[in-house]
Amino acid sequence: MKTKIAHIALDKLVPHLDNPNWMSRGNFAKLVRNIERTHHYEPLIVRPHPDKAGSFQIINGHHRCDALKELGHKTADAVIWNVDDEQTAILLATLNRLGGRDSLDKKLALLRRLRRHASIPELAKRLPQTRGQLERLLARKMLRPTGTHTQVPAAVPLVFFVDEAQRCTIEEALSLATDPADMKAKAAHRATALTCLAHSFVGRTQEESNG
């Protein structure tokens, strides 16, 4: 069966209270500009609202819905899925999180093609990356693997939560693992230090298990 896209009035779309996805103000502004400029966006995913007849509950696309409202749209393109509460909860937890990683070479090639038609400040207004991130990416050399082709992933973020005491300990450990002569950017600097600490921990654990 073909998926049909419905045009639903924005005042009939109700955000899901359990939606965990969050977008920074900067990226939301970019989303608004991209929709305004291209007039295109990925259709929302909704379900018939379980408690409000005639309305629909958003499963995926909360920020797109807000962007359309800000732009003065009256309707949104959406795909309607008939799913129960449990299925909806699973979708809320996964739709914005499941995904692959960028191949760095392909990412750089794509950015360089875009760079031919727009300045870095202009690209920073439309892409998720900041101006500084784009400048660092575009300054990198293309990878040219020999033999079997391998896809080298771009750097990915790690997010974890600690209390204040743990943060202080981690910061101290990172400063001790840092080489003052290393001239890398702060983020790369700390990533190298954290990896060094992780290698040390793994090696000690292996020694203890072998002993």
MIDOSE-1310 file (N, C-alpha, C; in nm, 2 decimals, decimal comma, always signed):
residues 211
mktk	+0,08/-0,12/+0,00/+0,00/+0,00/+0,00/+0,09/+0,12/+0,00; +0,06/+0,22/-0,09/+0,14/+0,34/-0,10/+0,11/+0,43/+0,02; +0,22/+0,50/+0,06/+0,20/+0,59/+0,17/+0,14/+0,72/+0,12; +0,04/+0,77/+0,18/-0,03/+0,89/+0,13/+0,00/+1,00/+0,23
iahi	+0,03/+1,12/+0,17/+0,05/+1,24/+0,25/-0,08/+1,32/+0,26; -0,11/+1,35/+0,38/-0,23/+1,43/+0,41/-0,19/+1,57/+0,44; -0,28/+1,67/+0,41/-0,26/+1,81/+0,44/-0,35/+1,84/+0,56; -0,29/+1,86/+0,68/-0,36/+1,87/+0,80/-0,35/+2,01/+0,85
aldk	-0,46/+2,07/+0,90/-0,45/+2,21/+0,95/-0,36/+2,21/+1,08; -0,28/+2,31/+1,09/-0,19/+2,32/+1,20/-0,26/+2,32/+1,33; -0,38/+2,38/+1,34/-0,45/+2,39/+1,47/-0,51/+2,25/+1,51; -0,50/+2,15/+1,42/-0,54/+2,02/+1,45/-0,43/+1,93/+1,49
lvph	-0,31/+1,98/+1,49/-0,19/+1,90/+1,53/-0,15/+1,93/+1,67; -0,14/+1,83/+1,75/-0,12/+1,84/+1,90/+0,02/+1,78/+1,93; +0,11/+1,85/+1,99/+0,24/+1,80/+2,03/+0,22/+1,68/+2,13; +0,31/+1,58/+2,12/+0,31/+1,48/+2,22/+0,39/+1,52/+2,34
ldnp	+0,33/+1,51/+2,46/+0,39/+1,56/+2,58/+0,51/+1,49/+2,62; +0,53/+1,37/+2,57/+0,65/+1,29/+2,60/+0,76/+1,30/+2,50; +0,75/+1,39/+2,40/+0,85/+1,40/+2,30/+0,98/+1,44/+2,36; +1,09/+1,36/+2,35/+1,21/+1,40/+2,42/+1,31/+1,48/+2,33
nwms	+1,27/+1,50/+2,20/+1,37/+1,57/+2,11/+1,37/+1,72/+2,14; +1,49/+1,77/+2,14/+1,52/+1,91/+2,16/+1,60/+1,97/+2,06; +1,58/+2,09/+2,02/+1,66/+2,16/+1,91/+1,70/+2,30/+1,97; +1,83/+2,33/+1,94/+1,88/+2,46/+1,99/+1,81/+2,57/+1,91
rgnf	+1,81/+2,69/+1,97/+1,74/+2,81/+1,90/+1,81/+2,84/+1,77; +1,94/+2,82/+1,76/+2,02/+2,84/+1,64/+1,98/+2,75/+1,53; +1,97/+2,62/+1,56/+1,93/+2,52/+1,46/+1,78/+2,54/+1,42; +1,70/+2,58/+1,52/+1,56/+2,60/+1,48/+1,55/+2,71/+1,38
aklv	+1,63/+2,82/+1,40/+1,63/+2,93/+1,31/+1,67/+2,89/+1,17; +1,77/+2,79/+1,16/+1,81/+2,74/+1,03/+1,70/+2,66/+0,97; +1,63/+2,58/+1,05/+1,52/+2,50/+1,00/+1,42/+2,60/+0,94; +1,38/+2,70/+1,01/+1,28/+2,80/+0,95/+1,33/+2,86/+0,82
rnie	+1,46/+2,90/+0,82/+1,51/+2,96/+0,70/+1,51/+2,86/+0,58; +1,55/+2,74/+0,61/+1,55/+2,64/+0,50/+1,41/+2,61/+0,44; +1,31/+2,60/+0,53/+1,17/+2,58/+0,48/+1,13/+2,70/+0,40; +1,16/+2,82/+0,46/+1,12/+2,94/+0,39/+1,19/+2,96/+0,25
rthh	+1,31/+2,91/+0,24/+1,39/+2,93/+0,12/+1,35/+2,82/+0,01; +1,33/+2,70/+0,06/+1,31/+2,59/-0,04/+1,17/+2,55/-0,06; +1,08/+2,59/+0,04/+0,94/+2,55/+0,04/+0,93/+2,40/+0,05; +1,03/+2,33/+0,10/+1,02/+2,18/+0,11/+1,06/+2,14/+0,26
yepl	+1,00/+2,04/+0,30/+1,03/+1,98/+0,43/+0,98/+1,84/+0,44; +1,04/+1,76/+0,52/+1,00/+1,62/+0,54/+0,86/+1,61/+0,61; +0,77/+1,54/+0,55/+0,64/+1,53/+0,61/+0,64/+1,49/+0,75; +0,55/+1,54/+0,84/+0,54/+1,50/+0,97/+0,49/+1,36/+0,98
ivrp	+0,51/+1,29/+1,09/+0,44/+1,17/+1,12/+0,35/+1,19/+1,24; +0,22/+1,15/+1,22/+0,12/+1,18/+1,32/+0,03/+1,05/+1,34; -0,05/+1,06/+1,44/-0,15/+0,95/+1,46/-0,28/+1,02/+1,50; -0,39/+0,96/+1,47/-0,52/+1,01/+1,52/-0,51/+1,03/+1,67
hpdk	-0,54/+1,15/+1,72/-0,53/+1,18/+1,87/-0,62/+1,08/+1,95; -0,56/+1,01/+2,05/-0,64/+0,92/+2,12/-0,75/+0,98/+2,21; -0,74/+1,11/+2,24/-0,84/+1,17/+2,33/-0,92/+1,29/+2,26; -0,87/+1,34/+2,15/-0,93/+1,46/+2,09/-0,98/+1,42/+1,95
agsf	-1,10/+1,40/+1,93/-1,16/+1,36/+1,80/-1,13/+1,47/+1,70; -1,09/+1,43/+1,58/-1,06/+1,52/+1,47/-0,93/+1,58/+1,48; -0,85/+1,56/+1,58/-0,71/+1,61/+1,59/-0,61/+1,50/+1,58; -0,49/+1,54/+1,56/-0,38/+1,44/+1,54/-0,26/+1,47/+1,63
qiin	-0,20/+1,37/+1,69/-0,09/+1,38/+1,78/+0,04/+1,36/+1,70; +0,13/+1,46/+1,72/+0,26/+1,45/+1,65/+0,35/+1,34/+1,71; +0,40/+1,26/+1,62/+0,50/+1,16/+1,67/+0,64/+1,20/+1,63; +0,65/+1,26/+1,51/+0,78/+1,30/+1,46/+0,76/+1,43/+1,38
ghhr	+0,83/+1,54/+1,41/+0,81/+1,66/+1,34/+0,77/+1,78/+1,42; +0,79/+1,77/+1,55/+0,74/+1,88/+1,64/+0,81/+2,02/+1,59; +0,94/+2,02/+1,56/+1,00/+2,14/+1,53/+0,96/+2,19/+1,39; +0,94/+2,10/+1,30/+0,89/+2,14/+1,17/+0,75/+2,20/+1,18
cdal	+0,67/+2,15/+1,27/+0,53/+2,21/+1,29/+0,55/+2,35/+1,35; +0,64/+2,37/+1,44/+0,66/+2,50/+1,50/+0,71/+2,60/+1,39; +0,80/+2,55/+1,31/+0,86/+2,63/+1,20/+0,75/+2,67/+1,10; +0,66/+2,58/+1,07/+0,55/+2,62/+0,97/+0,46/+2,72/+1,03
kelg	+0,43/+2,71/+1,16/+0,35/+2,81/+1,23/+0,42/+2,95/+1,23; +0,55/+2,95/+1,25/+0,62/+3,07/+1,25/+0,62/+3,14/+1,12; +0,62/+3,06/+1,01/+0,62/+3,11/+0,88/+0,48/+3,15/+0,83; +0,38/+3,12/+0,91/+0,24/+3,16/+0,87/+0,17/+3,06/+0,79
hkta	+0,22/+2,93/+0,79/+0,15/+2,83/+0,71/+0,02/+2,79/+0,79; -0,08/+2,74/+0,72/-0,20/+2,70/+0,78/-0,22/+2,55/+0,79; -0,14/+2,48/+0,70/-0,15/+2,33/+0,70/-0,01/+2,27/+0,70; +0,00/+2,15/+0,73/+0,13/+2,07/+0,72/+0,11/+1,94/+0,65
davi	+0,21/+1,90/+0,57/+0,21/+1,77/+0,51/+0,24/+1,67/+0,61; +0,16/+1,56/+0,62/+0,19/+1,46/+0,73/+0,15/+1,32/+0,68; +0,21/+1,23/+0,73/+0,18/+1,09/+0,71/+0,11/+1,04/+0,84; -0,01/+0,98/+0,82/-0,09/+0,93/+0,94/-0,06/+0,79/+0,96
wnvd	-0,01/+0,75/+1,08/+0,01/+0,61/+1,12/-0,09/+0,58/+1,23; -0,15/+0,46/+1,22/-0,25/+0,41/+1,32/-0,17/+0,32/+1,42; -0,12/+0,38/+1,52/-0,03/+0,31/+1,62/-0,09/+0,34/+1,76; -0,07/+0,24/+1,85/-0,12/+0,25/+1,98/-0,02/+0,33/+2,07
deqt	-0,05/+0,34/+2,20/+0,04/+0,42/+2,29/+0,18/+0,36/+2,30; +0,19/+0,22/+2,31/+0,32/+0,16/+2,32/+0,40/+0,18/+2,20; +0,34/+0,16/+2,08/+0,42/+0,18/+1,96/+0,46/+0,33/+1,95; +0,37/+0,42/+1,99/+0,41/+0,56/+1,98/+0,52/+0,59/+2,07
aill	+0,53/+0,54/+2,19/+0,64/+0,56/+2,28/+0,77/+0,51/+2,22; +0,77/+0,40/+2,16/+0,89/+0,34/+2,10/+0,93/+0,43/+1,98; +0,84/+0,48/+1,90/+0,87/+0,57/+1,79/+0,93/+0,70/+1,84; +0,87/+0,76/+1,95/+0,92/+0,88/+2,01/+1,07/+0,87/+2,06
atln	+1,10/+0,75/+2,11/+1,23/+0,72/+2,16/+1,34/+0,69/+2,05; +1,29/+0,66/+1,93/+1,38/+0,61/+1,83/+1,39/+0,69/+1,70; +1,28/+0,75/+1,66/+1,28/+0,82/+1,53/+1,38/+0,93/+1,51; +1,41/+1,00/+1,62/+1,51/+1,11/+1,61/+1,65/+1,06/+1,65
rlgg	+1,67/+0,93/+1,68/+1,79/+0,88/+1,73/+1,86/+0,78/+1,64; +1,78/+0,70/+1,56/+1,84/+0,60/+1,48/+1,89/+0,66/+1,36; +2,02/+0,63/+1,32/+2,08/+0,69/+1,21/+2,22/+0,64/+1,19; +2,28/+0,66/+1,07/+2,42/+0,62/+1,05/+2,51/+0,74/+1,08
rdsl	+2,63/+0,72/+1,04/+2,73/+0,83/+1,05/+2,77/+0,88/+0,91; +2,82/+1,00/+0,91/+2,87/+1,06/+0,78/+3,00/+0,99/+0,74; +3,02/+0,96/+0,62/+3,15/+0,93/+0,56/+3,22/+1,06/+0,55; +3,33/+1,08/+0,61/+3,40/+1,20/+0,61/+3,44/+1,25/+0,47
dkkl	+3,49/+1,16/+0,39/+3,53/+1,20/+0,25/+3,40/+1,26/+0,18; +3,29/+1,19/+0,19/+3,17/+1,23/+0,11/+3,12/+1,36/+0,17; +3,13/+1,37/+0,31/+3,09/+1,49/+0,37/+3,17/+1,61/+0,32; +3,30/+1,60/+0,32/+3,39/+1,70/+0,27/+3,36/+1,74/+0,12
allr	+3,34/+1,64/+0,04/+3,31/+1,66/-0,10/+3,18/+1,74/-0,12; +3,08/+1,70/-0,04/+2,95/+1,77/-0,05/+2,96/+1,92/+0,00; +3,04/+1,94/+0,11/+3,05/+2,07/+0,16/+3,13/+2,16/+0,06; +3,23/+2,10/-0,01/+3,31/+2,18/-0,11/+3,22/+2,21/-0,23
rlrr	+3,13/+2,12/-0,27/+3,04/+2,16/-0,38/+2,95/+2,27/-0,34; +2,90/+2,27/-0,22/+2,82/+2,38/-0,17/+2,90/+2,51/-0,16; +3,02/+2,50/-0,12/+3,11/+2,61/-0,10/+3,13/+2,69/-0,23; +3,12/+2,62/-0,35/+3,13/+2,69/-0,48/+3,02/+2,79/-0,50
hasi	+2,91/+2,77/-0,44/+2,79/+2,85/-0,46/+2,75/+2,95/-0,35; +2,82/+2,93/-0,24/+2,78/+3,01/-0,12/+2,90/+3,03/-0,03; +2,91/+3,14/+0,04/+3,01/+3,16/+0,13/+2,99/+3,08/+0,26; +3,10/+3,07/+0,34/+3,09/+2,99/+0,46/+2,99/+3,05/+0,56
pela	+2,99/+3,19/+0,58/+2,88/+3,25/+0,66/+2,74/+3,21/+0,62; +2,72/+3,21/+0,48/+2,59/+3,18/+0,43/+2,55/+3,03/+0,45; +2,65/+2,95/+0,44/+2,63/+2,80/+0,46/+2,60/+2,78/+0,61; +2,66/+2,85/+0,70/+2,64/+2,84/+0,84/+2,50/+2,88/+0,88
krlp	+2,44/+2,96/+0,80/+2,30/+3,00/+0,83/+2,20/+2,89/+0,79; +2,24/+2,80/+0,70/+2,15/+2,70/+0,65/+2,19/+2,55/+0,69; +2,31/+2,53/+0,73/+2,35/+2,39/+0,77/+2,36/+2,38/+0,92; +2,36/+2,26/+0,97/+2,37/+2,24/+1,12/+2,50/+2,29/+1,18
qtrg	+2,61/+2,28/+1,10/+2,74/+2,32/+1,15/+2,75/+2,47/+1,17; +2,83/+2,51/+1,27/+2,86/+2,65/+1,29/+2,96/+2,70/+1,19; +2,99/+2,83/+1,18/+3,09/+2,88/+1,09/+3,23/+2,82/+1,12; +3,26/+2,82/+1,25/+3,39/+2,76/+1,29/+3,40/+2,61/+1,25
qler	+3,30/+2,54/+1,27/+3,30/+2,39/+1,23/+3,32/+2,38/+1,08; +3,25/+2,46/+1,00/+3,26/+2,45/+0,86/+3,40/+2,49/+0,81; +3,46/+2,59/+0,88/+3,59/+2,63/+0,84/+3,69/+2,52/+0,87; +3,68/+2,45/+0,98/+3,77/+2,34/+1,02/+3,75/+2,22/+0,92
llar	+3,62/+2,19/+0,89/+3,60/+2,08/+0,80/+3,66/+2,11/+0,66; +3,63/+2,23/+0,61/+3,68/+2,26/+0,47/+3,83/+2,27/+0,47; +3,89/+2,29/+0,58/+4,04/+2,30/+0,58/+4,11/+2,16/+0,58; +4,03/+2,06/+0,60/+4,08/+1,92/+0,61/+4,11/+1,87/+0,47
kmlr	+4,21/+1,78/+0,46/+4,25/+1,72/+0,34/+4,15/+1,60/+0,31; +4,12/+1,58/+0,18/+4,04/+1,47/+0,15/+4,12/+1,34/+0,17; +4,05/+1,24/+0,22/+4,12/+1,11/+0,25/+4,11/+1,03/+0,12; +4,23/+0,97/+0,09/+4,23/+0,89/-0,04/+4,29/+0,75/+0,00
ptgt	+4,20/+0,66/+0,05/+4,25/+0,53/+0,09/+4,29/+0,45/-0,03; +4,39/+0,37/-0,01/+4,44/+0,28/-0,12/+4,39/+0,14/-0,09; +4,38/+0,06/-0,20/+4,33/-0,08/-0,19/+4,18/-0,08/-0,16; +4,14/-0,16/-0,07/+4,00/-0,17/-0,04/+3,94/-0,04/+0,01
htqv	+3,83/+0,00/-0,05/+3,77/+0,13/-0,01/+3,71/+0,12/+0,13; +3,74/+0,21/+0,21/+3,68/+0,21/+0,35/+3,62/+0,35/+0,37; +3,51/+0,34/+0,44/+3,43/+0,46/+0,48/+3,48/+0,51/+0,61; +3,54/+0,63/+0,62/+3,59/+0,68/+0,74/+3,49/+0,77/+0,80
paav	+3,43/+0,74/+0,92/+3,32/+0,82/+0,97/+3,37/+0,96/+1,02; +3,29/+1,06/+1,02/+3,32/+1,19/+1,08/+3,31/+1,17/+1,23; +3,37/+1,27/+1,30/+3,36/+1,27/+1,44/+3,21/+1,28/+1,49; +3,19/+1,21/+1,59/+3,05/+1,20/+1,65/+3,05/+1,25/+1,79
plvf	+2,95/+1,31/+1,84/+2,95/+1,36/+1,98/+2,92/+1,25/+2,08; +2,98/+1,26/+2,20/+2,94/+1,17/+2,31/+2,88/+1,26/+2,42; +2,77/+1,22/+2,47/+2,70/+1,30/+2,57/+2,67/+1,21/+2,69; +2,72/+1,26/+2,81/+2,69/+1,19/+2,93/+2,68/+1,30/+3,04
fvde	+2,61/+1,26/+3,15/+2,57/+1,35/+3,25/+2,65/+1,31/+3,38; +2,70/+1,41/+3,45/+2,78/+1,39/+3,57/+2,74/+1,50/+3,67; +2,76/+1,47/+3,80/+2,74/+1,57/+3,90/+2,86/+1,66/+3,91; +2,86/+1,76/+4,00/+2,96/+1,86/+4,00/+3,10/+1,80/+4,05
aqrc	+3,09/+1,71/+4,15/+3,22/+1,65/+4,19/+3,28/+1,56/+4,08; +3,20/+1,49/+4,01/+3,25/+1,41/+3,90/+3,31/+1,50/+3,79; +3,24/+1,61/+3,76/+3,29/+1,70/+3,66/+3,43/+1,75/+3,70; +3,44/+1,79/+3,82/+3,57/+1,84/+3,87/+3,68/+1,74/+3,85
tiee	+3,65/+1,62/+3,89/+3,75/+1,51/+3,88/+3,79/+1,48/+3,73; +3,69/+1,48/+3,65/+3,71/+1,46/+3,50/+3,79/+1,57/+3,44; +3,76/+1,70/+3,48/+3,83/+1,81/+3,43/+3,98/+1,80/+3,47; +4,00/+1,77/+3,60/+4,14/+1,75/+3,65/+4,22/+1,65/+3,57
alsl	+4,15/+1,53/+3,55/+4,21/+1,42/+3,47/+4,25/+1,46/+3,33; +4,16/+1,54/+3,27/+4,18/+1,58/+3,13/+4,30/+1,68/+3,12; +4,31/+1,76/+3,22/+4,42/+1,86/+3,22/+4,55/+1,79/+3,24; +4,55/+1,68/+3,32/+4,68/+1,60/+3,35/+4,71/+1,52/+3,22
atdp	+4,61/+1,48/+3,15/+4,64/+1,40/+3,03/+4,67/+1,48/+2,91; +4,66/+1,61/+2,92/+4,68/+1,70/+2,81/+4,83/+1,74/+2,79; +4,88/+1,74/+2,67/+5,01/+1,77/+2,64/+5,02/+1,92/+2,60; +5,08/+2,01/+2,68/+5,09/+2,15/+2,66/+5,14/+2,19/+2,53
admk	+5,23/+2,10/+2,47/+5,29/+2,13/+2,34/+5,19/+2,11/+2,22; +5,08/+2,04/+2,25/+4,99/+2,00/+2,15/+4,90/+2,13/+2,11; +4,90/+2,16/+1,98/+4,84/+2,28/+1,94/+4,70/+2,26/+1,88; +4,64/+2,14/+1,91/+4,51/+2,11/+1,85/+4,40/+2,21/+1,91
akaa	+4,29/+2,21/+1,84/+4,18/+2,29/+1,89/+4,13/+2,22/+2,02; +4,06/+2,30/+2,10/+4,03/+2,26/+2,24/+3,95/+2,13/+2,23; +3,85/+2,12/+2,14/+3,76/+2,00/+2,14/+3,85/+1,87/+2,10; +3,93/+1,89/+2,00/+4,02/+1,77/+1,96/+4,12/+1,74/+2,07
hrat	+4,17/+1,84/+2,14/+4,26/+1,83/+2,25/+4,20/+1,74/+2,36; +4,08/+1,78/+2,40/+4,01/+1,70/+2,50/+3,97/+1,56/+2,46; +3,94/+1,55/+2,33/+3,90/+1,41/+2,28/+4,02/+1,32/+2,29; +4,14/+1,37/+2,25/+4,26/+1,29/+2,26/+4,29/+1,26/+2,41
altc	+4,28/+1,35/+2,50/+4,31/+1,33/+2,64/+4,21/+1,22/+2,69; +4,08/+1,24/+2,66/+3,98/+1,14/+2,71/+4,01/+1,00/+2,66; +4,05/+0,99/+2,53/+4,09/+0,86/+2,47/+4,21/+0,80/+2,54; +4,31/+0,89/+2,58/+4,43/+0,84/+2,65/+4,39/+0,78/+2,78
lahs	+4,30/+0,85/+2,85/+4,25/+0,80/+2,98/+4,18/+0,67/+2,97; +4,09/+0,66/+2,86/+4,02/+0,54/+2,84/+4,11/+0,42/+2,81; +4,21/+0,44/+2,73/+4,31/+0,34/+2,70/+4,38/+0,29/+2,83; +4,41/+0,39/+2,92/+4,48/+0,35/+3,04/+4,39/+0,27/+3,13
fvgr	+4,26/+0,30/+3,13/+4,16/+0,23/+3,21/+4,15/+0,09/+3,16; +4,13/+0,07/+3,03/+4,11/-0,06/+2,96/+4,24/-0,14/+2,99; +4,36/-0,09/+2,97/+4,48/-0,16/+2,99/+4,49/-0,21/+3,13; +4,46/-0,13/+3,23/+4,46/-0,17/+3,37/+4,36/-0,28/+3,40
tqee	+4,24/-0,27/+3,35/+4,14/-0,37/+3,37/+4,18/-0,50/+3,31; +4,24/-0,50/+3,19/+4,29/-0,62/+3,13/+4,40/-0,69/+3,21; +4,49/-0,61/+3,27/+4,60/-0,66/+3,35/+4,54/-0,73/+3,48; +4,44/-0,66/+3,54/+4,38/-0,72/+3,66/+4,31/-0,85/+3,63
sng	+4,24/-0,86/+3,52/+4,17/-0,98/+3,48/+4,26/-1,09/+3,45; +4,38/-1,06/+3,39/+4,48/-1,16/+3,35/+4,56/-1,21/+3,47; +4,57/-1,11/+3,58/+4,65/-1,15/+3,70/+4,57/-1,24/+3,79
